[in-house]
Amino acid sequence: MTPLSQAVSNALVVRTIPMSSDTDPSIAPKEPDLRVPLTFERVVAAVAMGALCLITLGNVIARYLTNYSFAFTEEYSIALMVIVTMLGAGIATATDRQIRVTWFADLLPPRGRFVAEVIATAAAIAMFFVLIVLGARLVWDEYRFEVTSPGLGEPQWIYTSALPLLSLAVMARAIGHLIRTVR
């Protein structure tokens, strides 16, 4: 084999990098020791998901039996989906299970992976800080201009206030994750 063909052959060799799907799915990863347990987030997320399922089921049954939809239930469904999403983001952040692309970070040495983790967590903190600020401005505008929801006519800021409040909770979880990572 010539040196050129050997170099091409080596370049075409696919390296297998262990992925999270390669691990045994029956083995749950150990959760980190948290000062503030995730019980509250898990319970509220489960209750919100159950309420969302019941509202949707009721709407489907009513539509099937009467050919009419309870359109107002969509307001509750959207608010509950935001709550479930933000609580899930907080749980994922606290347990270090947030979505991320690690292909490049896995190619780095341990110190580089540590730096990448710190940068990624700092970026998450910055993003949720922006959500807090912009969400609070949106809540204030909806309160100030007395915006009401289209289906029920309730003040819209009541629904919208979940975004900055839960973003604050997720940001606090990200700060806790950053502290644990640096230690």
Phi, psi and chi 1 to 4 in degrees:
 res  aa     phi    psi   chi1   chi2   chi3   chi4
   1 MET       -  135.2 -161.7  175.6 -128.6      -
   2 THR   -78.0  158.5   65.6      -      -      -
   3 PRO   -58.8  -35.8  -22.6   30.0      -      -
   4 LEU   -67.3  -45.1  179.3   58.8      -      -
   5 SER   -67.9  -32.8   62.8      -      -      -
   6 GLN   -65.3  -41.8 -179.4   66.9   33.9      -
   7 ALA   -64.4  -42.0      -      -      -      -
   8 VAL   -64.8  -42.2  170.3      -      -      -
   9 SER   -62.7  -42.4  175.0      -      -      -
  10 ASN   -66.5  -35.8  -71.4  -17.7      -      -
  11 ALA   -69.0  -28.7      -      -      -      -
  12 LEU   -86.7   -7.4  -65.5  176.9      -      -
  13 VAL   -69.0  127.8  171.5      -      -      -
  14 VAL   -89.6  123.8  177.7      -      -      -
  15 ARG   -85.7  135.7  -80.5 -163.7 -108.2  172.8
  16 THR   -95.9  123.3   57.3      -      -      -
  17 ILE  -105.9  128.9  -61.5  173.0      -      -
  18 PRO   -60.0  129.9    3.0   -4.2      -      -
  19 MET  -104.3  164.0  -55.6  -68.0  -81.8      -
  20 SER   -64.6  -26.4   61.4      -      -      -
  21 SER   -73.4  -14.1   62.9      -      -      -
  22 ASP   -78.0  -14.6  -65.5  -21.7      -      -
  23 THR   -80.7  164.1   60.7      -      -      -
  24 ASP   -70.8  117.8 -174.7    1.1      -      -
  25 PRO   -69.6  -17.1   22.1  -28.5      -      -
  26 SER   -78.9  -13.7   64.7      -      -      -
  27 ILE   -95.9  111.9  -59.1  173.0      -      -
  28 ALA   -78.1  135.1      -      -      -      -
  29 PRO   -65.2  147.2   12.8  -16.1      -      -
  30 LYS   -71.0  132.8 -176.7 -178.2  177.5  -66.5
  31 GLU   -81.0  146.0  -69.6 -163.5    6.3      -
  32 PRO   -69.8  157.4   25.4  -32.7      -      -
  33 ASP   -74.9  117.2  -66.1  -33.5      -      -
  34 LEU  -109.8  141.1  -55.9  173.2      -      -
  35 ARG   -70.8  -37.3  -71.9 -168.5  177.6 -179.0
  36 VAL  -109.1  111.0  179.8      -      -      -
  37 PRO   -64.9  158.4   15.7  -21.1      -      -
  38 LEU   -86.0    9.0  -67.1  170.5      -      -
  39 THR   -57.2  -45.9  -52.5      -      -      -
  40 PHE   -60.6  -49.4  177.6   75.5      -      -
  41 GLU   -61.0  -41.9  -77.1  104.5  -32.9      -
  42 ARG   -66.5  -42.1  -72.6 -176.9  173.8  147.9
  43 VAL   -66.6  -46.7  168.3      -      -      -
  44 VAL   -64.8  -40.2  172.9      -      -      -
  45 ALA   -63.7  -40.7      -      -      -      -
  46 ALA   -66.7  -41.9      -      -      -      -
  47 VAL   -64.8  -43.5  168.5      -      -      -
  48 ALA   -64.5  -40.7      -      -      -      -
  49 MET   -66.5  -40.0 -175.0   59.7   94.1      -
  50 GLY   -63.3  -43.7      -      -      -      -
  51 ALA   -62.7  -41.2      -      -      -      -
  52 LEU   -61.1  -43.4 -178.6   60.6      -      -
  53 CYS   -64.7  -43.3  -70.5      -      -      -
  54 LEU   -65.2  -41.5  -71.0  175.6      -      -
  55 ILE   -62.8  -45.4  -71.3  170.0      -      -
  56 THR   -65.4  -42.8  -55.6      -      -      -
  57 LEU   -61.8  -44.8  177.2   66.8      -      -
  58 GLY   -61.4  -40.3      -      -      -      -
  59 ASN   -65.7  -42.2 -161.0    8.5      -      -
  60 VAL   -65.2  -44.4  167.9      -      -      -
  61 ILE   -63.4  -44.8  -69.8  171.4      -      -
  62 ALA   -62.9  -40.9      -      -      -      -
  63 ARG   -66.1  -39.0 -174.7  178.2  -62.6  161.4
  64 TYR   -67.6  -43.0 -179.9   74.4      -      -
  65 LEU   -81.1  -32.2  -64.9  176.5      -      -
  66 THR  -117.4   -8.9   64.6      -      -      -
  67 ASN    64.2   16.7  -71.7  -26.4      -      -
  68 TYR  -120.0  145.1  -68.7  105.2      -      -
  69 SER  -105.9  144.3  171.9      -      -      -
  70 PHE   -86.6   85.6  -64.1  137.4      -      -
  71 ALA   -63.7  -30.4      -      -      -      -
  72 PHE   -64.5  -22.8   67.9   88.5      -      -
  73 THR   -67.9  -18.4   60.1      -      -      -
  74 GLU   -64.7  -32.0 -171.5  164.4  -27.2      -
  75 GLU   -61.5  -46.0  -68.5  177.7   11.2      -
  76 TYR   -65.6  -40.7  -65.5  132.8      -      -
  77 SER   -62.0  -43.6  -64.2      -      -      -
  78 ILE   -64.5  -44.4  -68.9  170.4      -      -
  79 ALA   -61.8  -41.7      -      -      -      -
  80 LEU   -67.2  -35.9  -71.2  170.2      -      -
  81 MET   -65.3  -38.7  -79.5 -169.8  -93.9      -
  82 VAL   -63.5  -43.3  169.4      -      -      -
  83 ILE   -62.6  -47.6  -69.9  169.7      -      -
  84 VAL   -62.4  -41.8  168.4      -      -      -
  85 THR   -63.3  -46.3  -59.2      -      -      -
  86 MET   -69.0  -38.9  -63.9  -57.7  -72.4      -
  87 LEU   -65.8  -39.2  -70.2  171.0      -      -
  88 GLY   -63.0  -38.5      -      -      -      -
  89 ALA   -64.2  -39.5      -      -      -      -
  90 GLY   -64.9  -42.9      -      -      -      -
  91 ILE   -64.6  -44.5  -66.8  167.3      -      -
  92 ALA   -64.0  -38.9      -      -      -      -
  93 THR   -67.5  -43.4  -59.0      -      -      -
  94 ALA   -66.0  -34.7      -      -      -      -
  95 THR   -96.5    8.8   57.9      -      -      -
  96 ASP    59.7   44.6 -165.8   25.8      -      -
  97 ARG  -122.1   21.3  -66.0 -177.0 -173.3  149.9
  98 GLN   -69.8  155.9   61.4  -88.5   34.8      -
  99 ILE   -69.8  133.7  -64.4  173.5      -      -
 100 ARG  -160.1  156.3   55.6 -175.4  153.7 -160.0
 101 VAL  -100.0  115.3  178.6      -      -      -
 102 THR  -108.4    7.1   61.5      -      -      -
 103 TRP   -57.1  -49.2 -170.3   80.0      -      -
 104 PHE   -70.0  -40.8  -68.4  111.7      -      -
 105 ALA   -64.6  -34.5      -      -      -      -
 106 ASP   -67.9  -21.0  -72.0  -17.9      -      -
 107 LEU   -81.2  -12.8  -64.2  175.7      -      -
 108 LEU   -82.4  158.5  -63.0  172.0      -      -
 109 PRO   -69.3  167.8   21.6  -29.8      -      -
 110 PRO   -52.5  -42.4  -26.4   33.1      -      -
 111 ARG   -63.7  -39.0  179.2   75.2  179.0  150.3
 112 GLY   -66.3  -38.0      -      -      -      -
 113 ARG   -65.0  -38.4  -76.1 -166.2  -62.1  -92.3
 114 PHE   -62.3  -46.4  169.0   76.7      -      -
 115 VAL   -62.6  -41.5  169.6      -      -      -
 116 ALA   -62.9  -40.0      -      -      -      -
 117 GLU   -64.5  -42.4 -179.9   71.0   21.9      -
 118 VAL   -64.1  -43.7  168.8      -      -      -
 119 ILE   -64.0  -43.7  -69.4  170.8      -      -
 120 ALA   -63.6  -41.2      -      -      -      -
 121 THR   -68.8  -39.6  -54.0      -      -      -
 122 ALA   -63.1  -37.4      -      -      -      -
 123 ALA   -65.8  -38.8      -      -      -      -
 124 ALA   -64.6  -41.6      -      -      -      -
 125 ILE   -61.5  -44.5  -68.4  167.8      -      -
 126 ALA   -62.8  -41.9      -      -      -      -
 127 MET   -63.8  -44.0 -174.4 -152.1   60.8      -
 128 PHE   -71.6  -28.6  -77.5  106.0      -      -
 129 PHE   -63.2  -42.7  178.5   75.8      -      -
 130 VAL   -62.4  -40.8  168.7      -      -      -
 131 LEU   -62.9  -37.0  -85.3  176.6      -      -
 132 ILE   -63.8  -49.7  -68.2  166.4      -      -
 133 VAL   -64.3  -51.4  171.1      -      -      -
 134 LEU   -68.8  -36.9  -64.8  179.3      -      -
 135 GLY   -64.8  -40.4      -      -      -      -
 136 ALA   -65.2  -39.2      -      -      -      -
 137 ARG   -63.7  -40.2  -73.8  178.1   59.8 -172.9
 138 LEU   -64.2  -44.4  178.0   62.2      -      -
 139 VAL   -60.6  -44.3  169.5      -      -      -
 140 TRP   -62.5  -44.0  173.6 -115.2      -      -
 141 ASP   -62.8  -42.0  -75.5  -14.1      -      -
 142 GLU   -67.0  -35.0  -71.4  177.5  -14.3      -
 143 TYR   -70.4  -46.5  176.3   77.8      -      -
 144 ARG   -64.3  -41.1 -175.5  173.2   51.6  155.9
 145 PHE   -94.1    8.5  -65.2  118.4      -      -
 146 GLU    51.8   49.5  -61.6  177.0    0.1      -
 147 VAL   -72.6  133.4  176.8      -      -      -
 148 THR  -114.5  155.9   57.7      -      -      -
 149 SER   -72.6  146.5   63.1      -      -      -
 150 PRO   -68.8  -33.3   16.8  -23.5      -      -
 151 GLY   -84.3  -44.6      -      -      -      -
 152 LEU  -108.8  -15.7  -63.1  172.0      -      -
 153 GLY    74.5   18.8      -      -      -      -
 154 GLU   -82.3  158.1  -66.0  177.5   -5.5      -
 155 PRO   -59.8  126.3  -21.6   30.7      -      -
 156 GLN   -67.1  -27.8 -175.2   69.0   32.7      -
 157 TRP   -64.4  -22.1   66.3  -92.5      -      -
 158 ILE   -64.3  -42.7  -65.5  171.6      -      -
 159 TYR   -71.1  -43.5  -59.7  125.8      -      -
 160 THR   -69.5  -25.3  -49.9      -      -      -
 161 SER   -64.1  -18.3   61.6      -      -      -
 162 ALA   -64.3  -33.0      -      -      -      -
 163 LEU   -62.6  -56.1  179.5   66.6      -      -
 164 PRO   -68.6  -33.7   19.0  -27.0      -      -
 165 LEU   -66.7  -45.7  -68.1  175.0      -      -
 166 LEU   -74.8  -27.3  -67.1  173.9      -      -
 167 SER   -64.6  -36.4  -66.4      -      -      -
 168 LEU   -63.0  -41.5  179.8   64.0      -      -
 169 ALA   -64.9  -41.6      -      -      -      -
 170 VAL   -66.8  -40.4  176.1      -      -      -
 171 MET   -62.5  -39.1 -171.6  176.7   84.5      -
 172 ALA   -63.8  -39.8      -      -      -      -
 173 ARG   -65.7  -37.5  -69.1  -68.5 -173.2 -178.0
 174 ALA   -67.6  -38.0      -      -      -      -
 175 ILE   -63.9  -41.8  -69.7  169.8      -      -
 176 GLY   -61.9  -40.1      -      -      -      -
 177 HIS   -64.4  -40.6  174.3   68.9      -      -
 178 LEU   -62.8  -42.3 -179.0   64.5      -      -
 179 ILE   -62.0  -44.6  -68.7  169.6      -      -
 180 ARG   -65.5  -35.5  -76.5 -171.2  -53.7  -82.0
 181 THR   -68.4  -42.7  -60.0      -      -      -
 182 VAL   -68.4  -34.8  170.4      -      -      -
 183 ARG   -68.2      -  -74.9 -175.5 -172.5  166.3
